[in-house]
Amino acid sequence: MASDEKISSAYTGVEESRPHPDVNLQQRQQQQHDLDAKRRAALAQIDNAKFGWFHIRACMVAGIGFFTDAYDLFAINLVSAMLGYVYFADNKNKVPKDIDLGLKASAAAGTFIGQLVFGWLADRLGRKRMYGIELMIIVVATLGSALSGNSFAVTVSGTLIFWRVILGVGIGGDYPLSAVITSEFATTKNRGAMIGAVFAMQGFGILAAAIVSVVVLAAYKGSIRDNVQNVDYCWRLVLGLGAVPGMVALYFRLTIPETPRYTMDIERDIERATKDINSVLVSGTYEKPDPDAPVTRVEAPKHTWADFVNYFGKWENGKILLGTSLSWFTLDVAYYGISLNNSIILRNIGFSGGSDPYTALQKIAVGNVLIALMGTVPGYWFTVFFVDKWGRKPIQLMGFANLTIIFIILGFWYHQIINVSTTLFIAIFTLSQFFQNFGPNSTTFIIPGEVFPTRYRSTGHGISAASGKLGAVIAQVGFTQMKDIGGTEAFVPNLIKIFAIFMFLGLLSTLLIPETKGLTLEELSNEDQKGFVKGISEKKK
């Protein structure tokens, strides 16, 4: 048979030729091969790009969100103390235990929901479509919290708990979205530092909440001493000001481009992704796609339940999700167990109590500033500087090991250390804060943003992060219910011993996780990238 078939035209009488089906097949196979090669070249262009302004901008846009998250999450330590003086004078100016638990655990419960939901949505609908929505939720919930009122039907604490659940949903969405967007835009060489820098803004958020509290209390010093009810202005201002950085970042989040990896691997539009890479990396700008332009969709693995089960059903992949989830869970049991109850630590080192409400509240605020400056903020930035040199896994193992030792020391010799030297106790406690952040608190955020394929990267990060928040809720409930066993705060040393056990379990779970330093996201996905494109769909508008 000839390579071309002859067809007579009824209208012209001229014979026309039509390509043989084998020729069409060969052309499509060649096009498939070319698009597969173009995809790998585009990914290499992202991975090996020169670090520039676009990368810095991406870190800043994501980082401001995490600054806001941490401010709103941890400001409740100081706000809870203020609420005691305004609404619970009949309870020795302290918020009742069950209400204090609700105030502190509500945001973590909401965060658990947000991490799962937004993690899944970002893989299904796109990073860009969801980015900014979570920040809107945070801003609205923050303002709602600050405006919470007391009424016959609903108490101010009940309203606050409601808004903090909503706040948590927004904060939860920020975790997978910010980690994955930063990871997918990052170069291989600087990826760990970029994701770490985003997360390190938590430290500044925690510090800012304490500093704002100090300033607001100082501004109302005379008014508080005249009438303690003026503290009502203070806690509302402390919470409400947390919405300001979120408002600043909102525009930039809504205008950030879709990540080329999502466009290539989930929208399956390699041509568009290639153009986006060239425009973003070369000019630093993003051109909106023409909605009427024809689109060639490639055939590639899709985000489906069957594919999810198939991918993570393989032990080589499933063990990684298990490792990232368990290590984050064990870390957050201790991290939130201590961070949301550090007023107990502050009381033992002299940063609590006073002759009047202003002095007592100011001491707590100043104590939080010192904790953040001495251990929290430096720990985060040590991770940023060393994570691409030492690797994620060594830092996480080192952190868990040091925390195990520190909590054993604090747990078994808690009162002895305080009685011998308050300075020594502060030094040991500061080391625990330092190695939480120069250790698993940072790396448990970084690693899940790297180790999963694009179609499950946000989902995997969301599952891992939600496991952490589950640990946070359990820790907060357990700490509140158990700390007074045997007397007021008598069980705290034993709780610290329990935290030591969880740190050791975190060390063991880290062994399930691969080292990600120096590897591309595609190498870490455990999927063959050559032949990733399985075919070509018809062109569509």
Residue pairs with C-beta under 8 A, 6 or more apart in sequence:
3 20
3 23
4 17
4 18
4 19
4 20
5 17
5 18
5 20
6 15
6 16
6 17
7 15
7 16
7 17
7 18
8 14
8 15
8 16
9 15
9 16
28 535
28 536
31 536
32 298
32 533
32 534
32 535
32 536
35 270
35 271
35 296
35 298
35 533
35 536
36 530
36 531
36 532
36 533
38 270
38 271
38 274
39 264
39 270
39 273
39 298
39 532
39 533
40 529
40 530
42 260
42 264
42 270
42 273
42 274
42 277
43 261
43 264
43 520
43 522
43 529
45 277
45 281
46 184
46 185
46 187
46 260
46 261
46 277
46 281
47 187
47 188
47 520
47 521
48 187
48 188
49 55
49 187
49 281
50 187
51 187
51 189
51 190
52 281
52 284
53 284
54 185
54 280
54 281
54 284
55 185
55 186
55 187
55 190
55 194
57 252
58 181
58 182
58 185
58 186
58 194
58 256
59 182
59 194
59 197
59 198
60 252
61 249
61 252
61 253
61 256
62 178
62 181
62 182
62 198
63 197
63 198
63 200
63 201
64 201
64 245
64 246
64 248
64 249
65 134
65 135
65 138
65 174
65 178
65 201
65 246
65 249
65 253
66 174
66 178
66 198
66 199
66 201
66 202
66 205
67 201
67 202
67 204
67 205
67 208
67 245
68 135
68 138
68 142
68 205
68 242
68 243
68 245
68 246
68 249
69 138
69 171
69 174
69 202
69 205
70 201
70 202
70 203
70 204
70 205
70 206
70 209
71 205
71 206
71 208
71 209
71 242
71 245
72 107
72 138
72 142
72 167
72 171
72 205
72 239
72 242
73 107
73 111
73 171
74 205
74 206
74 209
74 339
74 340
75 209
75 212
75 213
75 238
75 239
75 242
76 103
76 104
76 107
76 164
76 340
77 104
77 339
77 340
77 342
77 343
77 364
77 368
78 209
78 210
78 213
78 235
78 238
78 361
78 364
78 365
78 368
79 103
79 235
79 238
79 239
80 95
80 100
80 103
80 104
81 95
81 343
81 360
81 361
81 364
82 231
82 234
82 235
82 238
82 361
83 95
83 103
83 156
83 157
83 235
84 91
84 93
84 94
84 95
85 93
85 228
85 231
85 357
85 361
86 228
86 229
86 231
86 232
86 235
87 95
87 150
87 155
87 156
87 157
88 94
88 95
88 96
89 228
93 357
95 103
95 157
97 480
99 157
100 480
101 476
101 477
101 480
102 157
102 161
103 157
103 160
103 161
103 164
104 340
104 341
104 476
104 480
105 472
105 473
105 476
105 477
106 161
106 162
106 164
106 165
106 168
107 164
107 165
107 167
107 168
107 171
108 168
108 336
108 469
108 472
108 473
108 476
109 165
109 168
109 469
109 473
110 164
110 165
110 166
110 167
110 168
110 169
110 170
110 171
110 172
111 168
111 169
111 171
111 172
111 175
111 465
111 466
111 469
111 472
112 168
112 172
112 466
112 469
112 470
112 473
113 168
113 169
113 172
114 134
114 137
114 168
114 169
114 170
114 171
114 172
114 173
114 174
114 175
115 172
115 173
115 175
115 176
115 462
115 463
115 465
115 466
115 469
116 172
116 462
116 463
116 466
117 169
117 172
117 173
117 462
118 130
118 134
118 172
118 173
118 174
118 175
118 176
118 177
118 458
118 462
119 175
119 176
119 458
119 459
119 460
119 461
119 462
119 463
119 465
119 466
120 458
120 459
120 462
121 130
122 130
122 131
122 176
122 177
122 180
122 458
122 459
122 462
123 266
123 303
123 455
123 456
123 457
123 458
123 459
124 303
126 258
126 262
126 266
126 267
127 177
127 180
127 181
127 184
127 258
127 259
127 262
127 458
128 256
128 257
128 258
128 259
128 262
130 173
130 177
131 177
131 181
131 253
131 254
131 256
132 250
132 253
132 254
133 173
134 169
134 170
134 171
134 172
134 173
134 174
134 177
135 170
135 174
135 246
135 249
135 250
135 253
136 170
136 250
137 166
137 167
137 169
137 170
137 173
138 167
138 170
138 171
138 174
138 243
138 246
139 243
139 246
139 247
139 250
140 166
141 163
141 164
141 166
141 167
141 169
141 170
142 167
142 239
142 240
142 242
142 243
142 246
143 240
143 243
144 163
144 166
145 160
145 163
145 164
145 167
145 239
145 240
146 236
146 237
146 239
146 240
146 243
147 236
147 240
148 156
148 159
148 160
148 163
149 156
149 159
150 156
172 462
172 465
172 466
172 469
175 445
175 461
175 462
175 465
176 449
176 458
176 459
176 461
176 462
176 465
177 458
178 198
179 195
179 198
179 199
179 445
179 446
179 448
179 449
179 461
180 259
180 449
180 457
180 458
180 461
181 256
181 259
182 194
182 195
182 198
182 449
183 191
183 194
183 195
183 449
183 450
183 457
183 521
184 259
184 260
184 261
184 262
184 454
184 457
184 521
185 259
186 194
186 195
188 518
188 519
188 520
189 388
189 518
190 388
191 388
191 450
192 387
192 388
192 392
192 446
192 516
192 517
193 384
193 385
193 387
193 388
195 445
195 446
195 449
195 450
196 380
196 383
196 384
196 387
196 442
196 445
196 446
197 384
199 380
199 442
199 445
199 446
200 377
200 380
200 381
200 383
200 384
200 442
202 380
203 372
203 376
203 377
203 379
203 380
203 381
203 437
204 377
206 368
206 372
206 376
206 377
207 369
207 372
207 373
207 376
207 377
209 238
209 242
209 368
210 365
210 366
210 368
210 369
210 372
211 369
212 237
212 238
212 241
213 234
213 238
213 361
213 365
213 368
214 362
214 365
214 366
214 369
216 234
216 237
216 238
217 224
217 234
217 358
217 361
217 362
217 365
218 362
220 230
220 231
220 233
220 234
221 358
223 230
223 233
224 230
224 231
224 234
224 356
224 357
224 358
224 361
225 356
225 358
228 357
231 357
231 361
234 361
257 276
257 280
257 286
258 276
260 273
260 274
260 276
260 277
260 280
261 273
261 454
261 521
262 454
263 269
263 272
263 273
263 276
264 270
264 273
264 454
265 300
265 453
265 454
265 455
266 302
266 303
266 454
266 455
267 297
268 297
268 298
268 299
268 300
268 537
269 295
269 296
269 297
269 298
270 296
270 298
270 533
271 295
271 296
272 289
272 295
275 287
276 286
276 287
279 285
279 286
279 287
280 286
292 541
293 541
294 539
294 540
294 541
295 539
295 540
295 541
296 536
296 537
296 539
297 536
297 537
297 540
298 533
298 534
298 535
298 536
298 537
299 533
299 534
299 535
299 536
299 537
300 532
300 533
300 534
301 307
301 453
301 455
301 527
301 532
302 455
303 455
303 456
303 459
307 455
308 456
308 459
311 317
311 453
311 456
312 318
312 321
312 456
314 526
316 526
317 526
319 512
320 451
320 452
320 512
320 513
320 514
321 452
321 460
321 463
321 464
322 509
322 512
323 509
323 510
323 511
323 512
323 513
324 444
324 447
324 448
324 451
324 460
324 464
324 513
325 463
325 464
325 467
326 467
326 505
326 506
326 509
326 512
327 396
327 400
327 440
327 444
327 506
327 509
327 510
327 513
328 440
328 444
328 448
328 464
328 465
328 467
328 468
328 471
329 467
329 468
329 470
329 471
330 471
330 502
330 503
330 505
330 506
330 509
331 400
331 436
331 440
331 441
331 444
331 468
331 471
331 502
331 503
331 506
332 468
332 469
332 471
332 472
332 475
333 471
333 472
333 474
333 475
333 499
333 502
334 403
334 407
334 436
334 475
334 499
334 502
334 503
335 436
335 441
335 472
336 471
336 472
336 475
336 476
337 475
337 476
337 478
337 479
337 495
337 499
338 345
338 432
338 499
340 476
340 479
341 479
341 483
342 367
342 368
342 371
343 352
343 364
344 483
344 489
344 492
345 371
345 429
346 352
346 363
346 364
346 367
346 368
346 371
347 353
348 418
348 422
348 425
349 367
349 418
349 422
349 425
349 426
349 429
350 363
350 422
351 363
351 364
351 366
351 367
351 370
352 360
352 363
352 364
352 367
353 360
353 363
354 360
354 362
354 363
371 429
371 430
371 433
374 426
374 430
374 433
374 434
375 429
375 430
375 431
375 432
375 433
375 434
375 437
376 433
376 434
376 437
378 434
378 437
378 438
379 433
379 434
379 435
379 436
379 437
379 438
379 439
379 441
379 442
380 437
380 438
380 442
382 434
382 437
382 438
383 395
383 437
383 438
383 439
383 442
383 443
386 395
386 438
387 395
387 442
387 443
387 446
387 517
388 517
390 517
391 515
391 516
391 517
392 443
392 446
392 447
392 513
392 515
392 516
392 517
393 443
393 510
393 513
393 514
393 515
393 516
394 515
395 438
395 439
395 442
395 443
396 439
396 440
396 443
396 444
396 447
396 510
396 513
397 507
397 510
398 435
398 439
399 435
399 436
399 438
399 439
399 440
399 441
399 443
400 439
400 440
400 503
400 504
400 506
400 507
400 510
401 507
402 431
402 435
402 439
403 432
403 435
403 436
403 439
403 440
403 499
403 500
403 503
404 500
404 503
404 504
404 507
406 428
406 431
406 432
406 435
407 432
407 496
407 497
407 499
407 500
407 503
408 497
408 500
409 417
409 428
410 417
410 428
410 429
410 432
410 493
410 496
411 493
411 494
411 495
411 496
411 497
411 499
411 500
412 493
412 497
414 492
414 493
414 496
415 493
417 424
417 425
417 428
418 425
440 506
440 510
444 464
444 468
445 465
446 516
447 513
447 516
448 460
448 461
448 464
448 465
449 457
449 461
450 516
450 521
450 524
451 460
451 513
451 514
451 516
451 524
451 525
452 459
452 460
452 461
452 524
452 525
453 522
453 525
453 526
453 527
454 521
454 525
457 521
471 502
478 495
479 495
482 491
482 494
482 495
483 489
483 491
483 492
483 495
484 490
484 491
485 491
485 494
514 524
516 524
522 529
523 529
